[in-house]
Amino acid sequence: MKFVGPVVLAVSCTLACPLSAAAGTPVFQLNDLQKLVNLSDPQIAPDGKQIAVIVSRPDWTTDKNLQDIDLVDVASGDTRAITWKRTDIAAPRWSPDSGRLAFIAHDEETKQAQIFVLSMRGGDATRITETKYGVESFSWSPDGKQLAFVTADEPANEKAIKAHDDAFQVTDNNFLARAALTPWHLWVIPSAGGSAKRLTQGNFSLQTDQQDSAPVPAWSRDGRRIAFTRFPGPYWGPSFRSVIASVDANGGEPRTVVSGEGAGDFTYALDSDTAAYLRPRNGDQNNGNAVYVDNGADGRDVTQAAARNFSNYAWLPRGNALLLAGEDGTQAALWEQPLTGTAKKLDLGDVQANPELSVSNAGAIAFIGSTPAHPGELYAMSSTHSKPKRLTNLNAFADSLMLGHSESIEWTGPDGFKEDGVLTYPTGYRKGQKYPLVLVIHGGPASASTLHFSPLPQLLSAAGFLVFQPNYRGSTNLGDAYQHAIFRDTGRGPGNDVMAGLAAVEKLGSVDQSRIGVSGWSYGGYMTTWLTGHYGIWKAAVSGAALTDWVMDYTLAYYQQGDTYVFGGSPWLAKYHDIWRDQSPIAYAQNVTAPTLIMGDVGDPNVPLLNSYEWYHALRDNGVSVEFYAYPADTHFPSDIVRTTDVYKRWVGWMTAHL
């Protein structure tokens, strides 16, 4: 793989011989990425005694993540692995009596993801499904005797497809599709194993091709009905029109229970007929997610007073309050939300809470949290009134490193918005000294930079850079008005926000204004290309998986109809055509002067790599110093340790060489 010599040398020296080396304390380096242990999907048992959590460790030799499910004792913190040599583990879920744990994992016999059930009394896990196309999600019935699960249908023309009579109609699929998708539907099976029974069928679907995770079926407390998210079809494009439906557990015609489009993540309160669900506030896709409560009447937004985005929720005991997760400024926070009244923010100290939540029958809480100086670990709280207790120390190596100090910075931006971001100082920082600055802009745009441990800023910090992670309109951390302000203003408004934040950082006096770089991935890549086309201050840029042409992205990516919510209508209608072009960075490519590194994945269905090809040729033909590296992966960002390390090596190396 060709890479400019001086950049490689700069990376090697910077990461092996950091500024703080004289102090004798190591800093975060590229090979430390291999030590990072990832914890996910914590599930506290209904009795509150144990927490099951998925633990993933990268293996450089195989370039795979080695997974197991760990069982953590809440009282003592004692931990033991309860799976062995399983792959593609997902969704550990406790039986209602806490006596069994079900999970999804790859099955060697069927070559698909299947449900396994493990008894806490010992023995091996038993596979209870043998679906042809794998299980997407599942849930226990209230009596623990059945599991409801979601799986894809077989193609109606499967034999013809094998004979290459396989042309498929293009509808809402992305341009990388090689076959028409079939819908996902609902089935039930005895939890001890046996024959599965189909409950739903039709052109609608219980899953789409690009969901981050499949919606989980929700059993009513008497076990007679199962509620589910009903999408118009199996493609993500029209998924914004989802509703909530339910079906009798013995079969029959589904009926709609929540008709408001965009509804999802429906759950019942423990031992109650009251249910909650997420939906963009007031049905406006440009607002944040609200939590609605429905007890048989129309759903009511119990989070209306907060008017901000909540990324997840869980019921608290007795069904009179909810636990909410979301960003609050540069904090990843939790709130207790009564069904009537104002939400109360929980005191987590400096712990930043991952939105995956789990609550026991008595109200104990489990979540993954990190701090600015320590990667994710498992935390527990005995109630919403207690302080977080860390139960694991799987990333203990980070405590022996000298890390760049991170802090929140605030400013008043355009249109009077109160804005914020995260500033990380170089390791070995000395007040009064000037440092080069790198902007690392988050993607989304419906996301936010918070004070959690983040590897890339720490690698840049170790290389001697100030690192600024600005939030901007469209971010989810400062309320609906701020998030909604990106409507029909996808580039110019956010760009002005970022530049106002940069000015605030420069006022602190530590920035060498002759050495400033800008970078980001996904929407952060979009912002990078936008900013380099509108401001001439940048001495280097890294554009990762960047959307550069809105019209092309609408035409080829899986977003499709999703993009229209940002602009109000299709780019192929005269009424909307000009704004799609005006907000596309490619229209300003001739203004770019910053040396630019472009990266992306070949099979990215989210932001097709064609965007990057277009940007590369535009810059190259205009005499800009540009290099472009593509990864042979079908993801939006490489998910394996070898490619991830290469991305960060090139990112830091490009900034080091040019700043």
N, C-alpha and C positions, 0 to 999 in steps of 0.2 A: 504494500500500500504506500503510494507516494505521499510524502509529507515533507514540507520545507525543513531543511536541516537546522537552521538557527532556532526554529520553533521547538523542535524536539530537544535540542540542547538546553534551551531555556526552561522547558518543562522539567527536564531531568535535574538541572541544577536547582531550580526553584523549589521543587518538591523534596529533593534530597538534602538541600542545604538552605533551609528557610531562614528568614531574618532572625527568628528566635533561637536558632541552634546554639548561639553562644551562651544562652541561659541554661543550656543543658536539658531543657524540657522538650520532648518531641511534640510536633504539631500534627494536625490531621492531614494525612497524605493519601495518595491514590490507592495504595495497597490496603488502607484501612477500610475501603469500601467492601472488601471481602470479609471483614470482621463484623459488619453490621448485621445484627439479627433483627428480623422483622416479625412483629407480633400482630395478629389480626383476629377479628371476629371473636372477642371474648364473650363467653356465655356462662353466667352464674347459675348454678343449680337452683331450682325453685325453693329448696330448703336453705339456700344461702351458704352452704358449707364448703362447696368447691366451685372452682371456675375452670372451664375448659377453654383453651386458647390455641390457635394455630401458630406454630413457631416455624419460621422459614430461615434457613441458613444458605447463603450462596456457596456453591462449590466451583472453584475456578477450573478444576481439571475437566469436569463434565459440562461446565457452563449451564448448570441447572440449579434450581432451588431445592434443597433437601428439606422436606417437611415432616412434621409430626404434630400430633395433638398432645399438648401438655395438660396435665391435671394439677391445679394449684390449690393447696389447702388454704382457705381464707384466714383461719386463725393463726397458723404457724408459718405460712409461706412455703411449706415443703412442696416440692415439684417432682413429678414423674411423668415420663412419656408413656402414653397408652396406645400409640400406634407404632408400627415398625415397617419401614421400607414401603410406605404407601406414597403415591404421587397424586397430584391435582386434588389435594384435600380441600374441602370447602364445607361451610355451613354446619358446624357441630351444634346439635340441638338436644336439650335434655327432655326426657319423658316427664310428664306432669308429676310423677312420684319421685323424681331424682334418681331412680334406680337404673336407668339405661341412658346411653348417649347414642344418638344417630348422627351420621355424617355422610357427606358425599365424597367419593374417591374414585380414581380410575380403577377399573376392574380388568385384570389381565385376560380373563376368559371371554368376556363380551367386547372388550376393547372400547368400553364406554364408561362414562361417569355414572355410577350406581349408588344406591343408598345402602349403607352398612349400619347395623345396630350392635352396640357393644354393651354387655351387662357390667354393672359396677361390682358385681360379685366375682368377676374373673372370667377367663376364657377368651377365645378369639372373637373378633367381630364377625357377624353373619351378614352376608349379602342377601337382601330381600327383594331387590328388583333386578330385572334383566331386560331393560328397555333397549330397543334397537338403536335409538339415537340419544341416549343418555338422559339423565335427570338434571333439570335446571334449578329447582327449588322444591322444598317440602315443608310440612308441618305436622306435628302430633295432634291427634284428636284429644279432647279434654279427658277422656277415660284412658288414654294411652293404648287403646286397642287397634288403632288404625293410623296410617299416615296418608295425607293427601300430597300428591306430587305433580309436577309439571314436566311434560316431555313433548318432543316434536312429533308430528304426524309423519307417516311414510309418504313419499311422493306417490300420487295416483298413477303415474306413468313410469314407475321404477324399472320395469322390464324394458321399456322403450329407451330409457336413458342408458341402460347398459349396452344397448345395441347402437348407441350414438344417435338415436332419434331424439335429440336432446335440446333443440332450440327452445328458448324460454322467452316469455313476454317481459319486456322492460316496463316497470311501473315505478315504484318508489325505491328501487335498489340503488346502491352506489355502483360506480363504473367498474369496480373490481369483481363484481358478482360473476360466478361461473355457472350458476344454476338458480332456478326459482326456489324461494324458501317455502316451506310448508308451515302452517300455524302450529303453535304450541298449545296443548290442551291439558285439562285436569283429570287426574285419575286418583283412585284410592286403593290401598292395599293393606292387609292385616300387618301389624307391626311385628308379628312373629313370623311373617313370610306366608306366601300363598298366592292366589290368583289376583291379579289387578283388575279393577273395574273402571271403565271409562265413564266420566261424568259430563264432559262437554265436547262439542264438535261444531264445526262451522268455519267460515272464512275469518272470523275474528281470532285473536290470539292472546294468550296469557303471558307472552314474552315477545321481545323484538330482537333483532340481530345485533344491536349495539347497546343494550342496557348494561350499565356497570355491574348490576347484579339482578337476578330475576326476582320479581315481586313474589312474596311468600303468601300462600293461601291462608285465610283466616277462618278458623272454626268458630261457630257460635258456641256459647257456653253449654248449651244442651247437646251439642254435637250433631244437630239435625241439619244444619246448613253450613256451607263453606263459601266465603266471600273471596273475590279475586279481582285483580286489575284486568279490565277488558280493553285491549288495544284494538284499533280498527283492523290491523293485520300484522304480519310478522316483521315488517320493516319499520325502522326507527323514524323515518321521515314524517308520517302522520301520527306518531305516538302521542303528540300533544293533545289529541282528541280522546284520550283514554277516559273511561268511566269506571265505576265500581259496580260489579254485578255479583249475584250469589246464586248458588244452585243447591238443591236438596242433596244431602249426602248419599241418598239412595238412587239418585238420578232424576232427570226431568229437565224441563226448560228453564234456563237461567232467567233471572229478572234483574233489572237495574235497581240498585239501592242508592247510588250517588250518581246523579246525572250531570253534575258540573264537570265540564271537560278539563282534563289535566290532572284529575284526581288519581292518587296512588298511595301505596304504603298503608293500606287499611288494616287496622287491628282493633280487637275488642279489649276492653278493660277486663281485668281478672274477675271472674264470677259476676259478670255484668253484661247487660245487653247494650250498653253504651259503647260506641265505637269512635275512633279518630282516624283521620287521614290527612295526608299532605296534598296541597294544591296551591299553585301560584295565587297570591293574594288577589281576591276579586276576579279571578280567572284571567288576569293579565299576565302573559308569559314574560313580560319585562319586569315584573315585580319579583320579590323573593318568595320562597315557599312559606305559606302559612300553615298552621295546624288547625283543622276544623274538627269539631266534635258533633256527633250525630246520635241522638237517642230515639230515633224514629221520626223525628221532624226534619226540617231543613237543616243542613250543616251550618254551624256557627263558628266563625273564626275567633277562637279564644285568645289568639295572639295579636288581635287587631291593634291593641294599645301600643305594642312594641313596634309594629310596622317595619319589620326587618326580616331577613331571611333566616329560616331554621332548616338546617340540613338533615336533621333526624329528630326523632322523639321516641319516648317509651312511656308506658303507663306506670304510675306509681300505685301503691296498694290502695284499696278501697275505691279506686276509680274516680277520685275527686281532684286529682292533680296529675300533671304530666311532667316528665323530665325532658328538657329541650337541649339541643346541641346546635351551635352555630358560632360564627365569628363576631366578636364585639371589638371594633378597632383592631389592634394587633394582638388581641387575645383570642384563643380558641376556647370558648366558654361553655358552661352548662347553666341552665336556669330551672327553677321549679315554677311551673305555671299552674295555678289553680284554675278550675273550670270557669270561675267568675273572679275577676280581679287582675291585679298586675303581677307580672312575672318577677321572681326574686333570683338574682344572680348568685350562684354558689361560690363560696370562697375556696378556690383551688390553689391559692398561693401563686407560684410561678409555673405550675403545671398547665400545659396546653392539652386540652382534651380532644382526642380523635372522636369523630361523630358516631362511631360504632358503640352502641349502648346496650347494656343488659341489666335488668332489675329483678331481684328475687321476690318471692311472694311477700316477704316482710319488709321490702324496701331497700335492701342492700344493693349497691351499684357497682358494676364492673366496667372499666373502660381502659383503653390504651392511651397513655399520656407521655409527653416528652417535655423537656425544659430547653431553654436556649443552649445549654451546655451538655445535655445528656439525651441520647436517642430514645425511642419509644420503649416503654416498659408497661407491665400490667399493674393497674391501680385498682383499689377497692375503697368504697366508702360505706359505712354501716347505715347511713341515712343521708338525706340531703343536708343535714345540719352538721355532719362530721367533716373532718379534714381528709384529704386523699391519703391513703396508705399504699406505699409502693411494695408490691409483692415479689417482683423479680428484679434481677440485676444482670440480665443477659448481655447487656452492652457496657459492662463495667470497664472495658478497656478505655472508653472515652474519658473516664475520670482522671486518667494519668496523662492526658494530653493538654497542651496549652492551646486553647481555642480563642478565636476572635470574639471579643465582647459584643453582644447584640443588644440594641435598645430601640425603643419606639421613638419616632420623630413625627411631629405634627406641624401642619401649616394650613393657612387659609388659601384655598385654590380659586380658580375661576368660578364665576357665578356664586361666590360666597360660600362654597362648600368647605366644611371642615374636613381636611384630608390627613392621611397618615401613611406611614411605611415603616420598614425596619432597616436600621443602619448597623452594619457589622464592621468593626474596626480591624485593622491588620493585627495579627499576633505580634507582640513586641511593640505595640503602638506607643509613640512618644508625643505628648502634647506639644504643639508648636511646630511640628514637622509636617511637611506637605506630602501627600500620598496620591498616587493615581487612583481613580475611581471607576468602578464597573457597576453599571445598572443591570440587575437581574430582574426582569419583569415577569410576573406570574401569568399563567394562561387562563383560560376560561372563556370569556372574561368573568363569568360568574364563579369567582374564587377570591382568595385574599391571601396576602402575605402576613403571617403571624410570627410570634416569637417562639416557634418550635425549632428543634434541632434540624438543620438543613445542610446536607453534605456539600453541595456546590458552593454556597457562600463561604463555608469553612475552608474549602480548598483554595478559593480565591484569597481569603484572608491570610492563609499560610503563605501564599505567593507574594504578599506585600500590598494587597489592594484594600482600599475601602470598598465596601459592597453596599449598594443601596437597592432595596426591594420596595418600589413604590406601589401603593394601591391607587386605583384610578376609577373614575365613574364606570359603572358596570360591575365593580367589585361587590361582594356580598356582605361586607363587614360594617357598613355605615348607614344602613337603613334603605327603605324602598325608594325614597326620592333619589338617592345617590345611585342606586342600582339601575333605576329606570332612566336616568339621564343619558344613558348610552343610546337610547332609542333614536334612530335616524342621525346619530352622531358617533359612529363607531371609531373614527380615527382622530378627528380634529379635537374633540372635547377631551378624550383620554390623553391625547398627546399634550395638550395644554396643562392637564393635571400633573402629568409626569414632569414637565418642565418646571412647573411651580414647585414641585417637591425637590427637584435638583437645585433650584435656587436656594431653597431653605437649607439644604445640606451644605451648599457652598458657603453660606453665611456662618457656619460653624468654624470656618477658618483652616480646615485640614486638607482641603482638596487642591491638588495641583490642576488648575483649570486648563492647562495645556495637554493633559493626559486623561481624557474621559472616554470610556467605551460604553456601549449599550448592547444588551443581549436579552434573549428570551426564547422560550419554546412555545409552540402552538399560538395562542393569542399573544403571548409574550413575543413570539417571533413576528407576528403581524405588527405589533407595536414597534418592534425594532426596525422593520422595513419602513413603516410609516415615519418614524422619527428621523431615520437617516435620509429620507427623501424630503424632509421639511426643515431640518436644522443642520447647519454646517459645522457644529462643534465637535463631532465625534471623530476620534482618532482610530477607532476599531469597532467592529460590530460582529456579533454572532447571531445568525438567524436560524433557529431550529424549527422545523415543521411549520413554516410560516405560511399563513394565508396571505397571498399577495394580490389575488384577483377575485373579488367577491362573486362576480358573475360566473366564472369558471367553477368556483367552489360550490355555488348553488347547483350548478349543472351536473357535477360529478360526485360530490361527497354525499355521505349518508344523511347530512343535516337537511338539505333540501327545504322542505316546508318550514323547518326550524329557523332558517335564516330569514324567512320572510317576516317573522315577528319583529326582527330588529329594524327592518326598513319600512314595514307596513304593507308590502306587496311584492309581487314577482318582478325581477329585473327585465323580463320580457314584455312587460306592459309599459306603454309609453309614459304613463303617469309616474312610474318609479324608476325608469331606466337611468336617468342622469345621476341620481344619488348613489346608486350602486357603483357606478364608475368613479364618481367623485371621491368616494371613501376607499377606493382600491389603491394600495401603495404602488402598484405597477404603473399607474398613471403619472407617477412622479419619479420613476427610476432614473431618469436622466439627470436628476439633481444630486444623486448619491456620489459622495467622494470617499467615504470611510472604507478602508480595507475590510472586506466582509468574508466571514467563514459561514458557509451554508451547510446544514446537515438535515437529514430526514430519513425515514424508513420507506423502502420501495413500495410495500404493500399497505401503506397507511390509508384506511378508508375514511378517516376523520378529516384530515387536510391532505388531499392527494398531492403526491410529490411533484405533480405537474406545476403546481404553484412555484416550487423551488427551481425547477428547470427554467421556467419563464424568468424568474428573478436573476438566476445565474447568467443567462444569455444577455439580458438587458444590461447588467453591470459590466460583464466582460466586453460587450461591444461598445460600451461607453468609456473603456479604458480604466475601469476601477480594478484594483487588485482584489481578486476574488478566487476562492477555492470552494469546491462543492464535494461533499462526501455523502454517499448513500449507503444505508445498511440493508442487507437482504432479509428484512423482517416484515411481518404483516401486522405491525403494531403502530401506535401513534408515537410511542417512545420505546426504545429497546427495553425489553423486560429482563434480559439476562445480564449477568455480572460482567462478562467480557466486553460486550458492546457498550454497556453503561459506562464502564471504566474508560473505554475509548472515547466516548462522547465528552466526558469530563476532561480527559487529558487534552483533547483538541481545543476545547473551550478555554481552559486555563492557559494553554500554550499559545493560542492566538492572541489573547489579551497581553500575555507577557511579552511576546515578540513585538507587538505594535504599540504598547504603552510604556 
